[in-house]
């Protein structure tokens, strides 16, 4: 399995999209500061993921979710989560 995931920084509330074949390990690496692009933004919450049987499909989906249309998709897909967290001051 290959995974596309969205994590949210508890430090700055920004979202990060990534892809991996080992979701648990990769999430742990983000939170331990081993990922260069996110090490200054830890800790994180895993807020969304999709599973795929194809590595190519997963990485293509990751690339899409990083576009303006993909970001809009994420915000629409996670609307209830985002609204709930921002209305309670957690986001």
N, CA and C of each residue as an Amber inpcrd file, in Angstrom:
protein
   273
   0.8330000  -1.1890000   0.0000000   0.0000000   0.0000000   0.0000000
   0.8760000   1.2510000   0.0000000   0.3540000   2.2660000  -0.6160000
   0.9940000   3.5750000  -0.6300000  -0.0380000   4.5830000  -0.1490000
   0.4290000   5.5750000   0.5560000  -0.4740000   6.5180000   1.2020000
  -0.1400000   7.9540000   0.8280000  -1.1890000   8.7340000   0.6490000
  -1.0890000  10.1870000   0.5460000  -1.6950000  10.6960000   1.8430000
  -1.0330000  11.6360000   2.4810000  -1.5010000  12.0670000   3.7980000
  -1.4350000  13.5840000   3.9390000  -2.2310000  14.0680000   4.8630000
  -2.2230000  15.4910000   5.2210000  -2.0040000  15.5650000   6.7260000
  -0.9900000  16.3210000   7.1130000  -0.7460000  16.5660000   8.5280000
  -0.9080000  18.0560000   8.7880000  -1.2730000  18.3700000  10.0090000
  -1.4730000  19.7710000  10.4050000  -0.5320000  20.0870000  11.5470000
   0.2200000  21.1560000  11.3790000   1.1540000  21.5790000  12.4110000
   0.4000000  22.1640000  13.5940000   0.7220000  21.7070000  14.7840000
   0.1470000  22.2880000  15.9990000   0.8180000  23.6140000  16.3260000
   1.9590000  23.8560000  15.7140000   2.7130000  25.0860000  15.9740000
   2.1660000  26.2660000  15.1730000   1.9420000  26.0580000  13.8620000
   1.5000000  27.1730000  13.0230000   0.1990000  26.9050000  12.2670000
  -0.4290000  25.7440000  12.5380000  -1.7180000  25.3610000  11.9410000
  -1.6870000  25.1780000  10.4290000  -0.5130000  25.1080000   9.8410000
  -0.3960000  24.9110000   8.4050000  -0.5000000  23.4200000   8.0710000
  -0.9670000  23.1490000   6.8640000  -1.0990000  21.7820000   6.3930000
   0.1070000  21.3930000   5.5530000   0.4470000  20.1180000   5.5780000
   1.5210000  19.5710000   4.7590000   0.9980000  18.2940000   4.1290000
   1.2330000  18.1270000   2.8300000   0.8070000  16.9500000   2.0900000
   2.0380000  16.1370000   1.7280000   1.9560000  14.8290000   1.9210000
   3.0670000  13.9520000   1.5760000   2.5640000  12.6050000   1.1110000
   3.5050000  11.7530000   0.6920000   3.1780000  10.3940000   0.2660000
   4.2520000   9.4510000   0.7880000   3.8550000   8.2190000   1.0760000
   4.7780000   7.2540000   1.6550000   4.2340000   5.8410000   1.5120000
   5.0930000   4.8780000   1.7110000   4.6430000   3.4890000   1.7380000
   4.4670000   2.9990000   3.1810000   4.9080000   3.7880000   4.1520000
   4.7770000   3.4070000   5.5570000   4.2810000   4.6280000   6.3380000
   2.9770000   4.7390000   6.4550000   2.3600000   5.9290000   7.0440000
   2.7460000   6.1310000   8.5050000   2.7060000   5.0870000   9.2980000
   3.0440000   5.2210000  10.7210000   4.4760000   5.7050000  10.9110000
   5.4130000   5.1160000  10.1770000   6.8180000   5.5080000  10.2880000
   7.0190000   6.9560000   9.8310000   6.3980000   7.3150000   8.7080000
   6.5860000   8.6670000   8.1790000   6.0040000   9.7140000   9.1270000
   4.8370000   9.4250000   9.7070000   4.2330000  10.3580000  10.6570000
   5.1320000  10.5260000  11.8730000   5.6900000   9.4390000  12.3560000
   6.6290000   9.4900000  13.4790000   7.8620000  10.3340000  13.1170000
   8.3700000  10.1700000  11.8990000   9.5300000  10.9540000  11.4500000
   9.2210000  12.4460000  11.4290000   8.0250000  12.8060000  10.9860000
   7.6230000  14.2260000  11.0080000   7.6460000  14.7520000  12.4430000
   7.0670000  14.0240000  13.3620000   6.9670000  14.4820000  14.7440000
   8.2910000  14.4560000  15.4960000   9.2340000  13.6550000  15.0390000
  10.5510000  13.6110000  15.6790000  11.5310000  14.5990000  15.0500000
  11.0840000  15.3220000  14.0110000  11.9310000  16.3330000  13.3860000
  12.9160000  15.7870000  12.3750000  12.6870000  14.5770000  11.8660000
  13.6070000  13.9690000  10.9030000  13.3300000  14.3680000   9.4540000
  12.2330000  15.0810000   9.2100000  11.8810000  15.5010000   7.8550000
  12.2710000  16.9700000   7.7090000  13.2200000  17.2190000   6.8360000
  13.8050000  18.5570000   6.6840000  12.7430000  19.6370000   6.4420000
  11.7800000  19.3510000   5.5730000  10.8080000  20.3840000   5.2000000
   9.8070000  20.7210000   6.3060000   9.7070000  19.8860000   7.3340000
   8.7160000  20.1460000   8.3840000   9.3030000  20.2000000   9.7900000
  10.5950000  20.0360000   9.9240000  11.1620000  19.8900000  11.2700000
  10.9460000  21.1040000  12.1720000  10.8110000  22.2920000  11.5980000
  10.6000000  23.4980000  12.4060000   9.1270000  23.7160000  12.7450000
   8.2410000  22.8570000  12.2270000   6.8040000  23.0550000  12.4100000
   6.1640000  21.9940000  13.2950000   6.9310000  21.1090000  13.8810000
   6.3820000  20.0300000  14.7050000   5.8650000  20.5620000  16.0270000
   4.9720000  19.8860000  16.6730000   4.3740000  18.5800000  16.4190000
   3.2130000  18.6680000  15.4250000   2.7640000  17.4880000  14.9680000
   1.7200000  17.3900000  13.9580000   0.5950000  16.4710000  14.3960000
  -0.5690000  16.7260000  13.7940000  -1.7000000  15.8100000  13.8610000
  -1.9070000  15.2620000  12.4580000  -2.1500000  13.9670000  12.3420000
  -2.5200000  13.3680000  11.0640000  -4.0130000  13.6000000  10.9010000
  -4.4080000  14.3530000   9.8760000  -5.8170000  14.7150000   9.7540000
  -6.5160000  14.0510000   8.5670000  -5.7330000  13.4450000   7.6630000
  -6.3570000  12.8290000   6.4880000  -5.3470000  11.9330000   5.7940000
  -5.8420000  10.8200000   5.2420000  -4.9900000  10.0190000   4.3670000
  -5.8390000   9.2240000   3.4010000  -5.2270000   8.8590000   2.2870000
  -5.8360000   8.0080000   1.2770000  -4.8620000   6.8800000   1.0020000
  -5.3750000   5.6840000   0.7480000  -4.5400000   4.5330000   0.4310000
  -4.6790000   4.1880000  -1.0470000  -3.5770000   3.7200000  -1.6290000
  -3.5520000   3.3330000  -3.0290000  -2.7120000   2.0750000  -3.1840000
  -3.0580000   1.2480000  -4.1370000  -2.2600000   0.0580000  -4.4140000
  -1.0520000   0.3810000  -5.2890000  -1.0830000   1.5250000  -5.9490000
  -0.0270000   1.9000000  -6.8820000   0.7990000   3.0650000  -6.3470000
   2.0990000   2.8900000  -6.3400000   3.0000000   3.9770000  -5.9400000
   2.8230000   5.1690000  -6.8760000   2.7280000   4.8860000  -8.1620000
   2.5570000   5.9620000  -9.1480000   1.2870000   6.7600000  -8.8660000
   0.1810000   6.0740000  -8.6040000  -1.0800000   6.7690000  -8.3180000
  -0.9750000   7.6260000  -7.0580000  -0.3290000   7.1000000  -6.0320000
  -0.1990000   7.8450000  -4.7740000   0.6240000   9.1090000  -4.9600000
   1.7410000   9.0130000  -5.6550000   2.5960000  10.1860000  -5.8340000
   1.9820000  11.1930000  -6.8050000   1.2110000  10.7000000  -7.7600000
   0.4880000  11.6150000  -8.6500000  -0.5890000  12.3630000  -7.8630000
  -1.2700000  11.6480000  -6.9450000  -2.2960000  12.2760000  -6.1070000
  -1.6700000  13.3130000  -5.1810000  -0.5010000  12.9940000  -4.6150000
   0.2060000  13.9540000  -3.7690000   0.4950000  15.2380000  -4.5510000
   0.9940000  15.0750000  -5.7560000   1.3130000  16.2420000  -6.5890000
   0.0590000  17.0830000  -6.8390000  -1.0670000  16.4190000  -7.1240000
  -2.3240000  17.1280000  -7.3370000  -2.7650000  17.8720000  -6.0840000
  -2.6890000  17.2190000  -4.9250000  -3.1610000  17.8570000  -3.6930000
  -2.3250000  19.0610000  -3.2890000  -1.1460000  19.1960000  -3.8790000
  -0.2980000  20.3560000  -3.5980000  -0.5990000  21.5300000  -4.5260000
  -1.4690000  21.3280000  -5.5180000  -1.8580000  22.4150000  -6.4200000
  -2.9710000  23.2470000  -5.7730000  -3.3050000  24.3620000  -6.4030000
  -4.3970000  25.2010000  -5.8960000  -5.7150000  24.4280000  -5.8740000
  -5.9750000  23.6520000  -6.9130000  -7.2090000  22.8590000  -6.9480000
  -7.1950000  21.7760000  -5.8700000  -6.0500000  21.1710000  -5.6650000
  -5.9220000  20.1380000  -4.6430000  -6.1110000  20.6980000  -3.2460000
  -5.5480000  21.8660000  -2.9920000  -5.7250000  22.5070000  -1.6800000
  -7.1940000  22.8400000  -1.4350000  -7.8590000  23.2610000  -2.5030000
  -9.2840000  23.5450000  -2.3890000 -10.0570000  22.2580000  -2.0900000
  -9.6690000  21.1660000  -2.7270000 -10.2950000  19.8690000  -2.4710000
 -10.1400000  19.4760000  -0.9990000  -8.9230000  19.5980000  -0.4760000
  -8.6640000  19.2390000   0.9210000  -9.5280000  20.0780000   1.8570000
  -9.5640000  21.3730000   1.6310000 -10.3500000  22.2410000   2.5170000
 -11.8360000  21.9240000   2.4310000 -12.3120000  21.5620000   1.2390000
 -13.7080000  21.1790000   1.0850000 -13.9670000  19.8090000   1.7240000
 -13.0650000  18.8720000   1.5130000 -13.2000000  17.5090000   2.0420000
 -13.1660000  17.5020000   3.5670000 -12.3720000  18.3850000   4.1440000
 -12.1980000  18.4450000   5.6010000 -12.9230000  19.6390000   6.2140000
 -13.9330000  20.1130000   5.5410000 -14.6480000  21.3240000   5.9650000
 -15.1180000  21.2520000   7.4090000 -15.7580000  20.1580000   7.8030000
 -16.2680000  20.0410000   9.1750000 -15.1300000  20.0670000  10.1870000
 -14.0530000  19.3480000   9.9020000 -12.8960000  19.3310000  10.8040000
 -12.2990000  20.7310000  10.9340000 -12.0920000  21.3780000   9.8120000
 -11.4820000  22.7110000   9.8160000 -12.3900000  23.7200000  10.5170000
 -13.6780000  23.7060000  10.1850000 -14.6250000  24.6290000  10.8330000
 -14.6810000  24.4030000  12.3260000 -14.7080000  23.1520000  12.7620000
 -14.7790000  22.8330000  14.1760000 -13.5370000  23.3270000  14.9100000
 -12.3580000  23.1030000  14.3390000 -11.1370000  23.4860000  15.0030000
 -10.9160000  24.9830000  15.0140000 -11.3450000  25.6720000  13.9650000
 -11.1620000  27.1230000  13.9460000 -12.1930000  27.8180000  14.8410000
 -13.3970000  27.2420000  14.9460000 -14.4210000  27.8730000  15.7850000
 -14.1180000  27.6890000  17.2700000 -13.3470000  26.6540000  17.6200000
 -13.0180000  26.4280000  19.0180000 -11.6460000  26.9970000  19.3790000
 -11.0000000  27.6380000  18.4070000  -9.6950000  28.2380000  18.6620000
  -8.5510000  27.2600000  18.6200000  -8.7810000  26.0430000  18.1440000
  -7.7180000  25.0330000  18.0850000  -7.0080000  25.0340000  16.7530000
  -7.4610000  25.8030000  15.8020000  -6.8720000  25.7140000  14.4710000
  -6.4350000  26.9820000  13.9040000
